[in-house]
Amino acid sequence: MDIAVNRILLACLAALAAACFPATALAAGGAGEEKNTLSLSGMRVEIASQGRTATFRLYDTDAAREFYEQLPLSLDLSNFRDAQWMFYPPKKLNVKPEEAYHDGKKGELSYYAPWGDAFMLYEDFYAGDEMHRLGVGLSGIDDIEAMSGTAVIRKMNPTDQKDEKTMRITVKANGKTIVFELNDSQASKDLYAQLPLDIDVENYSSNEKIYYPPKKLGTSNTPLVKAAKPGTLAYYAPWGDVVMFFGTFGSASGLYELGKAVQGGDQIPSLSGTLRIEAE
């Protein structure tokens, strides 16, 4: 039987068994009953793709150490059942039966021995066959779903761990203050490097405030906007302007996502005159 079909079939059979024989399912450690007794290590890793970054702290297991020793890696991502992004380390990892689990949670980094793939869960995922935890998400868990293509996986050194922080900027005008949280893309880093700025803001259409940074932003490793909404911060490369959306918008060629408003987003329509933009 094809291994992909086998994995899905086992998950379906386990779910059916749990529904028909709940007492048996609980006794066997069904969904919601498993306990994670693994200890965490000091090993931390960063996984970046499409301008999104997630960080994980690894468990103190042989499999996690073997994974860590293979880094850095640049690997293709594959999606599985709209719940996880998978990638294949060059060397298979040694797992122990007593460390297996079935009830995966959003934000976990795990390993599936039959295929030899590691995977990041962006949705809860129950499997009938055995998975093995590698680590737990520390940051960027909500960014995992938007990843695709190639992932760069690297060790985080002590300096990274100590200084790790999200880029945030403040935009001030007319007594209003808006805080934007930037993603880890090249365009965001280029904008951040130009701060502080005093720059004129302009109206565009009925749902945007725009301004023009002195230097154009690089767009490598920067995700395109899929569906802008109020609070979305974007960069329109053909014109070289940064866009602060206060209304919904679809997507457009050359429109790249920089981040989102995390405070004061409802004040974007009130901005006028000269903006003061600073790193928070």
Sequence and secondary structure as in RCSB ss.txt:
>XXXX:A:sequence
MDIAVNRILLACLAALAAACFPATALAAGGAGEEKNTLSLSGMRVEIASQGRTATFRLYDTDAAREFYEQLPLSL
DLSNFRDAQWMFYPPKKLNVKPEEAYHDGKKGELSYYAPWGDAFMLYEDFYAGDEMHRLGVGLSGIDDIEAMSGT
AVIRKMNPTDQKDEKTMRITVKANGKTIVFELNDSQASKDLYAQLPLDIDVENYSSNEKIYYPPKKLGTSNTPLV
KAAKPGTLAYYAPWGDVVMFFGTFGSASGLYELGKAVQGGDQIPSLSGTLRIEAE
>XXXX:A:secstr
  HHHHHHHHHHHHHHHHHH HHHHHHTT TTT      EEEEEEEEEETTEEEEEEEESSHHHHHHHHT SEEE
E EEETTTEEEE  SS     GGGEEEEE TTEEEEETTTTEEEEESS EEEEEEEEEEEEEEE GGGGGG  SE
EEEEE  HHHHHH    EEEEEETTEEEEEEE SSHHHHHHHHT SEEEE EEETTTEEEE  SS    TT  B 
SSB TTEEEEETTTTEEEEESS B   TTEEEEEEEEE GGGGGG  SEEEEEE 
